[in-house]
Amino acid sequence: MAGRLKAFGAGLLAATVLTAPVAMAQTIESVTPKASTARALTFEQAEARLRETSNLSRAADHNQQAAQAHANVANGLMRPTVSLDAMLIRYRKTFDIPLADGLDRAQQDLGAAIPGLVDTIGVAPDLAGLIEQRLQQVLPEIFTALPQDIRLQLDETSFRPTVTAIQPIYTGGAVPALQRAAAANLDLAEARRTEAAELESVNLVRVYFGQVLAAEALEVAIETRDGFNLHLENAQRMEREGVLARAQVLQVEVARDTAQRQVNRAEVEYQNAIAALDRLMEASGRVDPATPLFVNRESVGGLHLFTDPARASNARIAQASAGRNLAEAGADLAASQFKPKVYAFGTYNMNPDDALATEPDWAFGIGMRYTLLSSINRREMVGAARAQASAAAVIERQAREDSRLLVTRAYNQTELARRQFLSMDSSLRAATENLRVQEIGFREGETTAAMVIDARNMLATAQLQRALTAYEYQLSLAALLATSGQTGTFADYLQRPDRIDAQ
């Protein structure tokens, strides 16, 4: 008995399944009196409160909202981009105008025109020839004195407001790939939110009913210790009367001390249980479970009732499927780098009177861009993306196989715990009757102290085993519903008419 209680206590403490029932025996209440702020919660009430206070669910909700926003952004990637640019520019423009060639041509033309000009004067031929000769001599000197080039500088301030629009026409598949990736990311966030709800549901069953189990363990430990106290008193009386050997009294005393140590351990686990449920509920005061451990007499149904929904609703499968879609979108995005991009564009200058001479008042057209050479090895990128997509497909297939296995295991464990619980009533009755008979025999001197000790330990073991089996049934049922995507239906099994309370 001591070994069984010790193993149970260690497992219970490691799993932190500790708390206390409302309808607890007076002996337990005397050990852990209720706080003034304590309140009883049924499992349904605890489930509703957890949905309101869960940090894990709130975080999953925020991640889902972020993924939804990203998906909305991706849906608008094929819309035109319209931008307004406004610039105030102070600039200087320098013009260098060369004059050498023009002066040479002007000198030649003027030299050729001098004879005609002199003839129009109407002077004597001798004097006309002298004038022409003199002009031909002076003409090079005049053109040599002129500058060979002219530099002009213009300082201006210009305000340039322009509206520009760009409309993607063909992106090589990049935009559709990004949209599929955003949709897959949203599916992934929703699957993770579902998984968070499933984990919380199983954890609530573990902690809530674990507290009831810890209370039952404490109650059994106290009853066993009190029984040994009474047995020890009887043994000491019989020793004083000379009808019982000292060795048998010592056996009872050792058993009583062992039972007291189990009570001490159960009290600590019970206190930890109270803290665990209070923390999960984020309660300011103590929370007492009002729903007892239970088992349904009838089967939960055929295995197909859980394997079929799991294929469509299992969170792990949904995550793996979303991961595959995300990887495939990445492969399409990498392949788009080998394709051209076509777009339409337009621009309009809202202040054409102040525009530079080289700037159009408006313009529109169609453009194309194709990357001839990239610093990134695009072929390797495509190969890596396709390998990731293949790996994601394998993971999805594995997730589907694992899901069926997990559902089958949880189903078998649930049914096993149910059948075992139903078969324990006769064992409990037999253990109770055996203790009664052994105690009567001990008082009449027909049985030994060791036989009474064994009988009491057997009864305690049967009581604990019954409670443990009911707890295993509920944990297995919660896991079965979670793996099959039916987390929200656990309370339905509480309401079934075939429910048996393990009290």
Secondary structure as GFF3:
##gff-version 3
##sequence-region A 1 503
A	DSSP	alpha_helix	2	15	.	.	.	ID=ss1
A	DSSP	alpha_helix	26	31	.	.	.	ID=ss2
A	DSSP	beta_strand	39	41	.	.	.	ID=ss3
A	DSSP	alpha_helix	43	53	.	.	.	ID=ss4
A	DSSP	alpha_helix	55	75	.	.	.	ID=ss5
A	DSSP	beta_strand	81	98	.	.	.	ID=ss6
A	DSSP	alpha_helix	100	119	.	.	.	ID=ss7
A	DSSP	alpha_helix	125	145	.	.	.	ID=ss8
A	DSSP	beta_strand	149	170	.	.	.	ID=ss9
A	DSSP	alpha_helix	174	240	.	.	.	ID=ss10
A	DSSP	alpha_helix	246	281	.	.	.	ID=ss11
A	DSSP	beta_strand	287	289	.	.	.	ID=ss12
A	DSSP	beta_strand	294	296	.	.	.	ID=ss13
A	DSSP	alpha_helix	304	313	.	.	.	ID=ss14
A	DSSP	alpha_helix	315	335	.	.	.	ID=ss15
A	DSSP	three_ten_helix	336	338	.	.	.	ID=ss16
A	DSSP	beta_strand	341	349	.	.	.	ID=ss17
A	DSSP	three_ten_helix	352	354	.	.	.	ID=ss18
A	DSSP	beta_strand	362	369	.	.	.	ID=ss19
A	DSSP	alpha_helix	378	422	.	.	.	ID=ss20
A	DSSP	alpha_helix	424	443	.	.	.	ID=ss21
A	DSSP	alpha_helix	449	483	.	.	.	ID=ss22
A	DSSP	three_ten_helix	487	489	.	.	.	ID=ss23
A	DSSP	alpha_helix	490	495	.	.	.	ID=ss24
A	DSSP	beta_strand	499	501	.	.	.	ID=ss25
###
